[in-house]
Amino acid sequence: MDLIYKHLSEHYNSEGATNTCANEISPTCNICFRKINETCETNFYFKRVDSYGSKIEVCAPCNLLFVGNKELLGHRMRGKKVIGVEKGKLTQCEKIASAEKVTLKEKENEISKISEVLKYEKYQLSLDAQPIFISHNKCLYVKREYFEKALKLIENETPSQVLKWLKLNNATVTATQFKKIIKENAFSALTLNKGKENPNILGMNKGLGLVATENSIELYAPKKHYQKFCAVEKNCFKLNPFNGSRMIVDIIERFGPTRPILVINSIGVVKENLIKNTKVSEAEDKLHVCSDSGQETVCLKYYEAIVDNLKHLKKSESTETINLLKAYFYGGLSPTDISSKFSEHKTISNIMKATPLDPHEALYTLQIASDKLRSL
């Protein structure tokens, strides 16, 4: 977490911190189990409640996972409830929604008696266009029939290429036209409960990836994560609109031998598990991939051997070789069986020479290399 703290500490304050005393024994962080004086921030620590409700003491780097930060991560409205109601019944529904000493459920029941009710997601789909971010602070209103295609393009193309495609297909409307679409829609949005503004927390992001080095920090934010972070006005992260195996391939190709490097493919929601599984990659021949559910390792020599030996083959031959290697690691082929294939498949012989001893590491590396080959 020290690599992350180096880049983000300026966006967090020490409000609520407990100062360390030079004459006292240094407290231990209950998350990373380091003494506070062994971390990159030795002057203070925090008292928190962990994911299981227990009181704990945490160092400043680990504390980043627990604290909300609207400026850096945006916010959400906790408890906010919005529905779609028939436009002609909006005035009646608004009176019911504004009633005091009435529960949310009772309001919904009363409204459903006089109007068809749509969940907010369905109300948005009823509109002929929807807002979508193609890059940070660049929001366009995309016609409904092009929306899913645009989301896929955002994951695979640059913002300028996405914009070019949208213009070529006349797939957007102006802000004025979007307001007209809302006004003329058969349903209107009705807020039943305004909710409470809650800053987003770094340690509560399932599916959000991150890479940090001494000089940079980036997020791998697919789908909703990308839309969320693009909407943050002062976002300081470089955003990549994808995750998964493609993220690992991207890091291998762009960061190369840069060390130390921290790779997290899913921050998740269980902060304690994420810290327990976090491992910074120091050696140039290994890349550790962490998440709150576990840790994997890519053997880079094996990865390069697979890609270099299979990228020139036909797709069917490449797939056959990969399936043979998988069968071997899963126990479907014995060492004798795989040896007999060497004469038939020279590529297998070249690849096997670089195979790591750990079968789990070999299988994970094979998976990443397979995804790379599919993209060629």
BADO-374596 format. One record per atom (N, C-alpha, C, CB): residue in one letter; x, y, z. Coordinates in steps of 0.001 Angstrom, whole numbers, plus 500000, padded with zeros to 6 digits. Glycine has a CB too. Example, Ala and Ser with C-alpha at 12.3 -4.5 7.8 and 13.67 -1.06 7.14 Angstrom:
2
A513190494310507800;A512300495500507800;A513200496700507800;A511308495527509046;S512850497750507080;S513670498940507140;S512900500030507870;S514084499402505725;
! end
This chain:
376
M500823498779500000;M500000500000500000;M500851501263500000;M499073500011501211;D502129501139500348;D502990502329500391;D503102502993499023;D504382501957500899;L503125502186497939;L503201502748496591;L501956503568496269;L503378501633495555;I500795503079496697;I499544503805496464;I499514505081497305;I498320502910496794;Y499931504957498570;Y499929506097499485;Y500814507226498968;Y500394505664500874;K501913506872498349;K502840507874497809;K502139508808496833;K504021507190497116;H501227508259496021;H500553509061495005;H499279509741495514;H500219508194493824;L498628509142496504;L497310509643496912;L497286510389498246;L496361508505496989;S498373510356499006;S498373510943500357;S497979512420500361;S499747510787500989;E498348513158499307;E498026514591499263;E496525514846499179;E498718515244498080;H495755513825498766;H494302513977498652;H493570513589499941;H493785513134497497;Y494301513123500921;Y493709512718502200;Y494324513547503326;Y493923511191502458;N493525513840504342;N494066514552505498;N494180513604506692;N493177515768505854;S494768514085507753;S494984513246508943;S493922513474510011;S496362513518509531;E492751513956509585;E491662514192510529;E491273512885511230;E490439514801509802;G491210512942512543;G490850511761513327;G492014510839513633;G489806510992512613;A493219511234513209;A494398510393513438;A494880510487514874;A495523510786512490;T495567509442515298;T496212509423516609;T497713509564516392;T495873508108517400;N498302510571516997;N499735510807516818;N500550509762517574;N500113512221517292;T501671509367516995;T502579508440517667;T503476509211518627;T503431507652516637;C503930508537519654;C504810509157520645;C506194508519520570;C504220509016522076;A507195509366520502;A508570508872520336;A509017507995521499;A509528510041520186;N508471508257522695;N508919507527523886;N508120506247524152;N508828508429525093;E507122505979523319;E506284504802523525;E506575503729522470;E504798505194523488;I506206502485522800;I506360501397521826;I505421501655520655;I506067500002522478;S505944501528519450;S505146501805518254;S503997500812518125;S506027501761516998;P502762501310517903;P501619500402517709;P501804499571516438;P500291501202517634;T501054498483516326;T501100497620515146;T499822497795514333;T501287496133515552;C499957497938513036;C498784498000512162;C498126496630512141;C499172498455510715;N496842496579512443;N496118495306512496;N495741494772511112;N494866495466513329;I496106495503510066;I495809495060508712;I497052494485508038;I495249496216507887;C498142495267508003;C499371494789507342;C500384494221508337;C500017495927506553;F500085494359509655;F500914493792510741;F502330494356510787;F500991492292510593;R502483495583510282;R503756496272510434;R503664497252511603;R504147497009509125;K504792497526512231;K504839498593513218;K504619499916512477;K506206498589514007;I503938500846513127;I503665502132512482;I504963502826512083;I502846503038513414;N505992502661512907;N507270503304512580;N508036502591511466;N508136503369513816;E507472501501510941;E508090500797509810;E507395501130508492;E508058499284510045;T506320501912508557;T505581502276507341;T506135503587506776;T504053502409507637;C505588504018505658;C506066505259505047;C505514506499505733;C505697505288503585;E504557506326506665;E504027507440507446;E504137507074508928;E502537507762507047;T505143507604509598;T505450507178510975;T504859508078512048;T506932507117511162;N504278509215511667;N503843510207512658;N502459509969513240;N503872511551512045;F501630509182512555;F500274508969513068;F499673507683512517;F499375510158512716;Y498582507252513146;Y497827506085512706;Y496352506342512991;Y498324504778513419;F495490505396512620;F494050505606512762;F493392504450513506;F493402505780511390;K492318504761514184;K491508503736514845;K490236503571514025;K491182504119516345;R489993502348513551;R488866502082512675;R488094500853513146;R489343501893511234;V487051500537512386;V486299499300512585;V486465498490511304;V484765499577512915;D486877497219511412;D487133496423510215;D485845495912509583;D488039495254510550;S485978495120508515;S484817494617507767;S483935493701508601;S485278493878506528;Y484459493237509727;Y483715492305510585;Y483223492968511868;Y484586491108510933;G483404494308511968;G482883495041513113;G483823495153514292;G481649494412513561;S485049494692514170;S486003494758515279;S486798496062515228;S486961493549515243;K487121496593516414;K487924497808516488;K489387497468516208;K487773498489517876;I490017498266515332;I491399497995514925;I492198499291514836;I491431497257513572;E493509499145514810;E494413500269514571;E495085500040513224;E495477500414515724;V495070501071512369;V495616500904511020;V496607502015510699;V494486500886509977;C497612501679509899;C498596502660509461;C497976503560508392;C499873501959508919;A498621504671508100;A498092505634507125;A497913505022505730;A499018506842507035;P498866504215505219;P498649503613503893;P497426502703503843;P499873502825503480;C497251501836504843;C496088500941504859;C494794501716505061;C496239499889505959;N494885502847505750;N493707503654506037;N493040504187504774;N494082504805506936;L493797504295503676;L493225504782502417;L492036503934501978;L494289504791501318;L492055502652502328;L490986501751501890;L489688501955502663;L491434500317502033;F489777502642503808;F488623502780504684;F487910504126504575;F489048502569506089;V488584505139503999;V488090506512504066;V487460506948502750;V489219507458504436;G486288507566502836;G485636508122501653;G486348509383501194;G484161508421501940;N486324509635499877;N486980510821499336;N486216511284498096;N488477510528498995;K485375512283498285;K484524512769497200;K485346513399496087;K483512513776497732;E486351514187496443;E487164514883495443;E487890513917494525;E488168515789496123;L488414512839495101;L489232511893494345;L488412510789493681;L490260511274495252;L487371510312494383;L486646509120493942;L485180509370493594;L486723508078495002;G484695510592493829;G483289510861493575;G482416510478494761;G482834510120492339;H481113510453494547;H480198510121495640;H478954509426495096;H479803511390496424;R478184508866496008;R476901508260495671;R475875508732496684;R476993506703495646;M474607508685496305;M473536509109497202;M472950507868497871;M472431509911496431;R473370507636499084;R472896506463499813;R471432506636500212;R473764506215501059;G470636505655499858;G469221505699500215;G468351506470499235;G469072506295501562;K468956507006498167;K468160507754497195;K467265506807496413;K469069508546496236;K466032507226496223;K465060506383495526;K464373507213494445;K464011505789496521;V464574506816493178;V463937507494492049;V463184506458491225;V464990508251491172;I461971506803490810;I461169505903489979;I460641506675488767;I459988505285490801;G460091505956487830;G459436506579486687;G457934506444486819;G459918505955485371;V457220507532486625;V455749507500486704;V455176508117485435;V455229508263487975;E453914507822485146;E453271508373483949;E453240509899484034;E451830507807483786;K453618510558482946;K453742512022482955;K452426512707483345;K454194512517481576;G451325512172482879;G450027512786483187;G449625512652484652;G448959512171482325;K450267511743485361;K449944511525486779;K451025512093487702;K449764510027487055;L451962512842487119;L453118513314487892;L452711514199489072;L454070514081486985;T451799515146488848;T451403516074489920;T450817515324491110;T450383517099489396;Q449934514365490839;Q449342513563491919;Q450411512756492656;Q448263512617491356;C451331512199491871;C452398511376492470;C453340512219493323;C453198510656491373;E453595513462492888;E454463514361493653;E453860514681495013;E454713515656492873;K452546514825495075;K451885515099496361;K452068513925497314;K450380515385496153;I451940512725496773;I452132511526497608;I453584511432498069;I451732510240496829;A454519511725497160;A455951511615497470;A456380512618498533;A456781511819496207;S455712513788498576;S456093514836499531;S455410514696500892;S455770516188498951;A454540513714501021;A453821513526502289;A454785513187503419;A452764512416502151;E454528513750504590;E455366513497505756;E454815512332506587;E455472514764506620;K455686511760507392;K455336510655508289;K454716509464507548;K454371511146509355;V455187509271506321;V454738508128505509;V455976507372505051;V453865508593504273;T455970506064505199;T457147505277504828;T457317505229503304;T457036503849505396;L458524504923502890;L458832504831501465;L457973503768500791;L460319504519501256;K457793502653501470;K456999501561500923;K455544501979500738;K457083500337501832;E455018502714501714;E453624503185501638;E453452504165500473;E453202503860502974;K454456505025500263;K454392505972499146;K454354505223497803;K455604506941499188;E455222504209497683;E455274503419496451;E453949502719496200;E456406502390496517;N453353502167497246;N452068501464497106;N450963502405496648;N451672500809498431;E450923503620497232;E449898504592496867;E450079505065495425;E449935505788497825;I451327505298495029;I451607505762493670;I451250504688492644;I453088506155493532;S451535503424492976;S451243502327492048;S449748502149491804;S451827501033492579;K448905502719492678;K447460502621492503;K446945503576491425;K446759502906493820;I447723504650491191;I447241505654490237;I448109505761488982;I447172507003490911;S449282505110488981;S450171505231487830;S450990503964487639;S451096506435487993;E451334503685486395;E452311502629486131;E453662503113486657;E452386502275484590;V454389502233487319;V455660502618487930;V456805501837487284;V455630502373489462;L457864502568486934;L459069501943486388;L460218502101487377;L459442502561485014;K461018501057487510;K462267501218488250;K463120502211487485;K463015499850488441;Y464045502880488184;Y464812503960487550;Y465591503463486333;Y465775504586488560;E466132502230486425;E466887501677485290;E465999501540484062;E467491500309485656;K464748501090484282;K463819500941483158;K463358502296482635;K462608500105483576;Y463248503262483541;Y462890504618483105;Y463967505167482170;Y462703505560484330;Q465248504958482538;Q466347505429481681;Q466307504775480307;Q467696505150482345;L465974503465480296;L465894502742479026;L464713503193478174;L465795501252479285;S463720503819478800;S462557504311478049;S462887505582477265;S461386504578479003;L463998506234477616;L464402507450476913;L465084507084475595;L465346508307477796;D464968507942474610;D465538507672473284;D467030507972473211;D464813508485472235;A467603508483474299;A469049508726474370;A469477508664475825;A469430510107473737;Q470771508406476037;Q471306508332477390;Q472673509003477442;Q471401506866477862;P472998509643478571;P474328510255478689;P475402509187478865;P474366511243479871;I476551509392478246;I477645508432478345;I478972509196478272;I477551507352477211;F479909508829479125;F481238509442479097;F482130508635478168;F481855509521480528;I482763509323477215;I483728508631476356;I485155508877476842;I483577509092474892;S485312509873477732;S486590510147478386;S486305511053479575;S487626510807477395;H487354511401480323;H487158512226481512;H486516513570481160;H488495512453482222;N485384513859481836;N484643515111481658;N484105515326480241;N485526516263482024;K484099514284479410;K483560514385478055;K482317513515477956;K484619513962476993;C481162514131478186;C479888513400478195;C479087513737476937;C479062513740479472;L478559512680476302;L477718512844475114;L476378512158475354;L478418512264473844;Y475379512552474593;Y474054511932474692;Y473890511010473493;Y472905513013474743;V473935509724473759;V473947508721472690;V472554508129472503;V474967507601473002;K472145508009471242;K470839507428470925;K470772505989471427;K470568507481469399;R469600505607471863;R469412504320472529;R469910503133471691;R467946504129472855;E469664503150470388;E470036502003469548;E471553501851469388;E469394502142468175;Y472310502900469747;Y473767502845469621;Y474482502726470972;Y474261504079468897;F473696502714472041;F474290502812473383;F475218501641473718;F473190502890474423;E474742500410473543;E475546499228473889;E476791499147473003;E474703497936473745;K476638499470471728;K477773499460470811;K478816500483471248;K477309499748469373;A478353501654471691;A479266502704472141;A480051502264473374;A478490503988472443;L479388501584474301;L480064501096475510;L481174500104475160;L479050500436476461;K480913499233474191;K481925498268473761;K483091498966473067;K481305497225472826;L482768499989472269;L483827500737471585;L484736501444472584;L483221501757470616;I484148501974473649;I484924502681474670;I485977501759475275;I483999503229475773;E485635500471475424;E486577499511476002;E487739499199475062;E485852498227476360;N487505499335473754;N488495498855472789;N489147499925471917;N487859497867471914;E488583501130471903;E489109502177471036;E489462503429471839;E488095502520469943;T490217504321471219;T490554505584471869;T489338506506471845;T491768506259471175;P489268507496472759;P488133508432472758;P487925509119471411;P488335509483473828;S489010509477470722;S488862510144469417;S488245509210468385;S490223510646468914;Q488596507907468445;Q488013506937467506;Q486539506699467814;Q488783505602467558;V486203506676469116;V484796506521469516;V483984507713469028;V484669506379471059;L484530508907469227;L483842510126468803;L483636510143467287;L484635511366469242;K484650509706466566;K484564509655465104;K483451508701464670;K485917509216464494;W483370507534465308;W482337506550464976;W480943507096465287;W482578505240465747;L480806507758466422;L479511508315466812;L479049509376465811;L479592508919468225;K479976510222465378;K479626511269464406;K479281510661463048;K480787512274464254;L480065509645462643;L479852508994461353;L478473508355461270;L480927507942461109;N477999507830462417;N476700507144462443;N475564508036462945;N476791505910463317;N475890509332463132;N474874510269463631;N474190509698464883;N473818510567462527;A475027509228465811;A474520508463466962;A474289509292468218;A475473507364467285;T474470510606468127;T474293511436469320;T473236512514469093;T475623512083469720;V472785513073470217;V471882514232470170;V472509515330471027;V470420513863470681;T472077516556470857;T472604517675471639;T471956517698473020;T472365519016470907;A472513518501473917;A471948518636475260;A470520519171475197;A472822519562476121;T470292520107474285;T468944520673474113;T467961519604473626;T468977521858473115;Q468416518792472673;Q467556517715472160;Q467287516673473249;Q468207517040470927;F468286516427474098;F468107515453475182;F467056515949476174;F469450515193475909;K467083517236476481;K466078517806477391;K464680517658476784;K466386519306477686;K464597517826475459;K463312517680474772;K462828516229474841;K463431518136473301;I463776515275474717;I463439513845474819;I462847513540476182;I464685512965474574;I463468514096477231;I462964513887478594;I461568514492478744;I463931514508479635;K461410515700478185;K460134516405478301;K459012515679477578;K460265517812477758;E459316515068476438;E458278514427475617;E458086512950475948;E458622514569474151;N458902512403476835;N458774510989477200;N457456510727477923;N459953510556478083;A456933509551477774;A455644509204478406;A455759509098479922;A455119507884477843;F456988508939480412;F457211508826481859;F458114509959482340;F457836507450482214;S457924510322483598;S458769511335484248;S459461510721485453;S457931512576484676;A460649511227485747;A461380510755486928;A460825511425488172;A462899511035486794;L460606510624489204;L460068511140490473;L460967510684491613;L458598510658490704;T461473511635492386;T462345511317493518;T461493511088494766;T463382512456493762;L461540509868495290;L460796509538496505;L461612509845497757;L460391508063496493;N462915509681497645;N463793509926498789;N465117510497498284;N464028508615499607;K465521511657498781;K466731512324498291;K468009511582498697;K466782513757498813;G467963510867499799;G469134510133500250;G470184511032500878;G469736509383499104;K471303510430501211;K472403511154501856;K473674510980501042;K472620510660503309;E474390512081500856;E475618512039500069;E476716511282500810;E476086513458499737;N477235510248500172;N478313509440500749;N479517509430499813;N477830507994501023;P480686509928500257;P481884509858499409;P482243508404499124;P483077510583500082;N482674508115497919;N483084506760497573;N484380506395498287;N483253506619496055;I484520505098498585;I485661504583499331;I486510503712498410;I485195503779500578;L487815503927498413;L488702503164497538;L488584501665497783;L490144503607497737;G488452501264499044;G488407499847499388;G487074499171499146;G488767499681500797;M486156499844498458;M484840499265498147;M484610499357496642;M483691500001498932;N485423498621495872;N485332498707494415;N485587497350493778;N486327499740493872;K484586496505493793;K484710495189493182;K484852495327491667;K483491494308493534;G485891494684491115;G486109494722489677;G486972495876489205;G484810494782488987;L487372496760490132;L488234497885489769;L489695497478489923;L487918499131490643;G490483497618488862;G491896497273488889;G492772498489489100;G492286496580487611;L494011498242489533;L494943499347489817;L496368498885489589;L494772499863491271;V497202499770489062;V498634499505488955;V499373500733489469;V499051499165487477;A500379500495490306;A501148501600490883;A502634501296490808;A500727501859492345;T503406502290490397;T504868502210490410;T505379503413491198;T505468502182488944;E506675503582491243;E507245504742491937;E506827506054491269;E508777504639491973;N506543506008489966;N506288507241489213;N504854507460488770;N507140507260488028;S504009506445488869;S502651506611488343;S501654505687489024;S502637506360486848;I500379506040488857;I499287505187489334;I498161505268488316;I498792505620490768;E497584504121487965;E496511504060486977;E495399503154487473;E497043503566485620;L494194503415486968;L493050502557487273;L492627501810486017;L491868503385487838;Y492193500574486212;Y491586499790485132;Y490112499666485496;Y492283498356484951;A489316500518484858;A487934500720485274;A486960500341484166;A487715502168485688;P486477499101484149;P485536498701483101;P484116499208483360;P485520497190482975;K483365499376482289;K481929499641482323;K481525500751483308;K481201498374482678;K480755500390484354;K480217501395485283;K481322502129486027;K479276500736486285;H482422501434486314;H483537502095486992;H484087503235486128;H484657501075487314;Y484207502986484827;Y484737504000483921;Y483817505211483882;Y484920503424482509;Q482518504966483791;Q481561506063483773;Q481614506852485078;Q480146505531483531;K481776506141486188;K481815506792487502;K483037507702487638;K481822505738488618;F484214507208487280;F485439507988487461;F485577509096486419;F486651507074487399;C485019508899485236;C485044509969484242;C484220511172484700;C484521509456482897;A483245510919485559;A482366511987486043;A482983512767487198;A481034511406486477;V484080512266487769;V484750512957488877;V485532514138488303;V485702511982489672;E485157515330488699;E485715516546488096;E487235516636488221;E485090517763488734;K487773516320489405;K489216516459489637;K489935515111489610;K489467517146490974;N489414514179488848;N490037512861488758;N491520512985488379;N489291511985487729;C492391512320489164;C493834512427488907;C494415511133488347;C494567512805490188;F493573510138488130;F494038508846487630;F494029508802486104;F493169507719488190;K494982508069485540;K494852507679484135;K493868506522484128;K496256507277483478;L492828506619483322;L491773505606483307;L491896504707482087;L490395506267483331;N491849503411482322;N491811502416481252;N490455501723481340;N493006501379481367;P489656501720480282;P488272501237480356;P488111499721480232;P487471501890479287;F489040498953480784;F488951497496480716;F489680496898481905;F489540496958479385;N489510495587482101;N490151494897483219;N490399493457482797;N489273494964484520;G490564492554483771;G490743491136483473;G492098490837482854;G489652490664482550;S492148489780482026;S493393489350481399;S493985490440480513;S493161488091480584;R493114491217479892;R493595492289479016;R494393493319479813;R492412492971478297;M493988493552481049;M494726494467481918;M496137493955482165;M493991494655483251;I496268492666482446;I497580492085482737;I498476492162481503;I497435490619483206;V497924491852480331;V498688491949479081;V499143493393478857;V497837491456477875;D498253494339479105;D498572495753478927;D499720496175479841;D497335496618479200;I499694495707481080;I500754496056482043;I502082495436481623;I500376495584483471;I502047494184481194;I503276493516480743;I503900494290479578;I502979492049480319;E503063494731478637;E503572495390477433;E503996496832477676;E502526495354476353;R503255497555478505;R503555498979478689;R504570499261479796;R502288499719478989;F504527498471480869;F505414498741481999;F506704497919481939;F504689498459483300;G506667496815481172;G507884496025480964;G508603495688482255;G508822496760480054;P509922496005482351;P510703495644483538;P510616496655484689;P512136495478483148;T509694497624484593;T509570498629485663;T509317497949487008;T508425499628485347;R510165498217487968;R510036497659489314;R510481498715490331;R510883496346489463;P509877498725491535;P508786497852491978;P507466498253491319;P508648497899493512;I506551497284491265;I505237497538490682;I504189496750491458;I505209497158489174;L503086497415491754;L501967496771492451;L500806496626491479;L501535497589493712;V500315495406491307;V499205495136490394;V498040494534491175;V499649494182489248;I496898495201491121;I495670494709491762;I494610494598490680;I495193495661492937;N494119493384490420;N493135493259489329;N491702493437489810;N493272491904488657;S491484493408491138;S490175493747491691;S490354494170493144;S489184492545491578;I490108495443493415;I490244495942494794;I489251495240495708;I490029497475494849;G488063494969495181;G487071494209495942;G486444495010497067;G487698492972496507;V485954494283498069;V485261494929499190;V485802494518500557;V483790494614499124;V486567493427500622;V487110492978501911;V488544493498502017;V487062491398502047;K488684494637502680;K489961495353502722;K491064494525503361;K489804496656503476;E490724493804504446;E491724493003505157;E492311491922504249;E491104492361506408;N491456491297503448;N491929490244502536;N492802490821501424;N490737489492501925;L492440492012500953;L493244492643499906;L494668492905500404;L492588493962499442;I494784493461501597;I496112493744502157;I496885492448502378;I495989494524503486;K496206491426502860;K496859490137503121;K497414489544501822;K495865489146503781;N496695489757500725;N497101489174499441;N498020490078498619;N495879488847498629;T498220491318499084;T499013492266498318;T500499491902498343;T498809493676498858;K501090491863497163;K502525491581497041;K503095492416495913;K502786490066496791;V504075493238496236;V504724494083495228;V505701493232494422;V505461495293495895;S505682493393493115;S506622492667492243;S507960493395492241;S506061492540490784;E508996492676492626;E510355493241492665;E511235492644491565;E511000492995494044;A511131491311491382;A511949490633490369;A511381490883488974;A512022489113490653;E512249491038487989;E511812491359486631;E511174490182485899;E512976491859485836;D511357488952486411;D510813487783485706;D509475487323486268;D511800486640485768;K508929488033487274;K507641487670487867;K506745488900487956;K507837487043489269;L505441488680487792;L504465489747487987;L503358489195488881;L503891490268486613;H503276489720490100;H502262489269491045;H500967490055490830;H502763489428492502;V499862489346490766;V498548489950490520;V497673489685491745;V497880489372489207;C497238490750492400;C496548490625493694;C495077491016493612;C497241491487494738;S494303490510494554;S492903490909494708;S492474490546496120;S491978490216493636;D491236490900496481;D490777490551497823;D490402489069497925;D489582491419498211;S490444488363496788;S490106486939496811;S491323486033496643;S489104486636495725;G492505486607496439;G493685485764496303;G494828486460495586;G493330484505495574;Q495816485673495211;Q496989486209494512;Q497448485222493457;Q498139486513495504;E497788485726492287;E498309484906491200;E499653485476490769;E497312484852490001;T500428484654490054;T501734485099489569;T501890484747488092;T502874484462490401;V502351485720487331;V502683485496485921;V504188485299485815;V502206486691485017;C504593484158485250;C506007483910484963;C506282484522483586;C506359482350485001;L507018485609483556;L507172486361482307;L507995485624481257;L507811487690482593;K508951484813481673;K509725484023480700;K508814482995480026;K510929483308481396;Y507930482390480803;Y506991481410480263;Y505979482097479349;Y506267480664481406;Y505501483256479778;Y504559484042478974;Y505165484365477613;Y504167485345479709;E506401484860477620;E507072485220476369;E507311484001475487;E508398485913476664;A507640482852476122;A507872481629475348;A506596481178474640;A508392480507476262;I505472481266475332;I504190480861474742;I503832481770473569;I503066480892475805;V503872483070473820;V503481484033472784;V504424483970471584;V503462485457473358;D505726483958471842;D506708483961470744;D506627482708469876;D508113484093471307;N506339481549470514;N506313480290469763;N504984480014469076;N506633479153470678;L503913480663469534;L502597480349468972;L502002481451468105;L501651480046470076;K502545482655468179;K501907483775467472;K501947483634465952;K502573485069467866;H502889482843465420;H502988482684463964;H502214481466463447;H504448482567463557;L501661480665464363;L500925479472463949;L499499479820463542;L500911478438465074;K498865478892462847;K497441479032462567;K496684478964463888;K496946477928461576;K495513479546463912;K494731479577465141;K494439478175465660;K493432480324464914;S494129477241464756;S493811475862465160;S495030475185465787;S493315475041463947;E496228475443465227;E497446474843465765;E497787475442467126;E498617475038464790;S497609476745467234;S497865477433468501;S496933476908469592;S497691478959468335;T495650476765469255;T494661476260470215;T494986474830470636;T493247476322469613;E495402474004469682;E495750472614469984;E496916472545470975;E496109471857468689;T497937473362470755;T499097473373471645;T498703473822473047;T500192474289471087;I497902474861473129;I497455475365474424;I496638474307475161;I496627476647474246;N495764473602474445;N494955472554475067;N495815471396475580;N493924472031474071;L496888471062474849;L497816470018475305;L498512470437476596;L498863469712474215;L498930471691476654;L499599472199477850;L498638472223479043;L500164473609477590;K497398472637478796;K496395472640479864;K496156471231480382;K495078473250479366;A496026470289479458;A495788468889479845;A496932468371480710;A495623467995478593;Y498141468763480380;Y499316468331481159;Y499249468893482581;Y500633468786480464;F498965470192482717;F498946470813484045;F497760470360484886;F498922472318483911;Y496674469982484218;Y495512469483484955;Y495614467985485264;Y494244469756484161;G496679467348484793;G496888465927485084;G496342464997484036;G496277465587486380;G495850465527482928;G495307464685481856;G496390464018481026;G494423465507480953;L497607464573481071;L498754464002480366;L499909463832481349;L499179464902479162;S500559462692481281;S501714462442482144;S502954463088481526;S501935460912482353;P504046463225482302;P505299463736481727;P505758462918480522;P506396463742482786;T505502461605480557;T505869460742479427;T505043461102478197;T505669459249479789;D503741461318478422;D502852461689477319;D503276463005476673;D501412461796477815;I503572463990477519;I503927465299476983;I505277465240476273;I503959466350478105;S506178464358476764;S507500464207476120;S507353463632474718;S508424463297476969;S506383462724474558;S506185462112473235;S505661463111472216;S505221460938473337;K505117464209472720;K504580465233471826;K505677466167471311;K503502466041472543;F506850466114471970;F507922467030471584;F508298466889470110;F509145466792472451;S508396465645469652;S508785465407468257;S507700465863467285;S509086463923468036;E506420465765467744;E505302466163466901;E505108467687466892;E504026465475467375;H505383468295468055;H505166469733468210;H506422470369468785;H503940470020469121;K507257470880467914;K508494471510468359;K508212472697469279;K509319471964467156;T507094473355469032;T506745474521469852;T506560474126471314;T505465475187469321;I505995472939471562;I505793472485472937;I507133472330473636;I505015471154472967;S508093471782472931;S509427471600473506;S510022472941473908;S510357470886472508;N509894473934473055;N510437475270473355;N509737475910474546;N510309476182472134;I508433475696474604;I507648476287475690;I507939475591477017;I506147476208475373;M508035474267476987;M508233473510478221;M509565473857478903;M508175472013477926;K510543474274478129;K511841474642478715;K511723475848479650;K512853474946477605;A510716476671479422;A510530477874480242;A509449477708481302;A510186479049479358;T508895476497481421;T507783476265482345;T508202476428483809;T507212474873482128;P507461477217484596;P507767477358486024;P507440476077486790;P506988478541486623;L508035475905487950;L507816474691488741;L506405474632489321;L508838474609489867;D505865475774489666;D504538475833490269;D503467475670489187;D504343477168491034;P502658474599489223;P501634474387488187;P500553475466488174;P500984473038488384;H500238476031489343;H499232477102489404;H499745478342488673;H498883477450490882;E501019478646488881;E501647479776488190;E501671479535486686;E503079480008488716;A501975478299486297;A502029477951484874;A500651478087484226;A502560476518484691;L499617477603484906;L498258477666484358;L497771479106484227;L497294476872485241;Y498043479922485240;Y497605481320485186;Y498337482056484067;Y497848482025486544;T499633481802483933;T500418482426482863;T499901481979481501;T501916482077483009;L499563480703481385;L499016480166480140;L497712480854479775;L498796478659480257;Q496892481112480783;Q495606481808480559;Q495837483214480007;Q494791481886481878;I496781483951480625;I497056485314480187;I497637485313478764;I498028486008481170;A498558484400478511;A499180484306477174;A498143483913476123;A500342483276477182;S497208483039476483;S496143482634475549;S495294483809475137;S495260481562476172;D494954484660476123;D494146485843475826;D494906486819474935;D493723486539477122;K496214486910475154;K497034487758474296;K497017487243472849;K498482487819474827;L497158485928472685;L497173485332471343;L495838485530470628;L497500483836471429;R494746485484471374;R493422485674470770;R493259487088470222;R492322485383471796;S493995488026470808;S493853489432470388;S494714489767469165;S494226490362471543;L495608488845468791;L496516489112467653;L495797488942466318;L497741488173467707;
! end
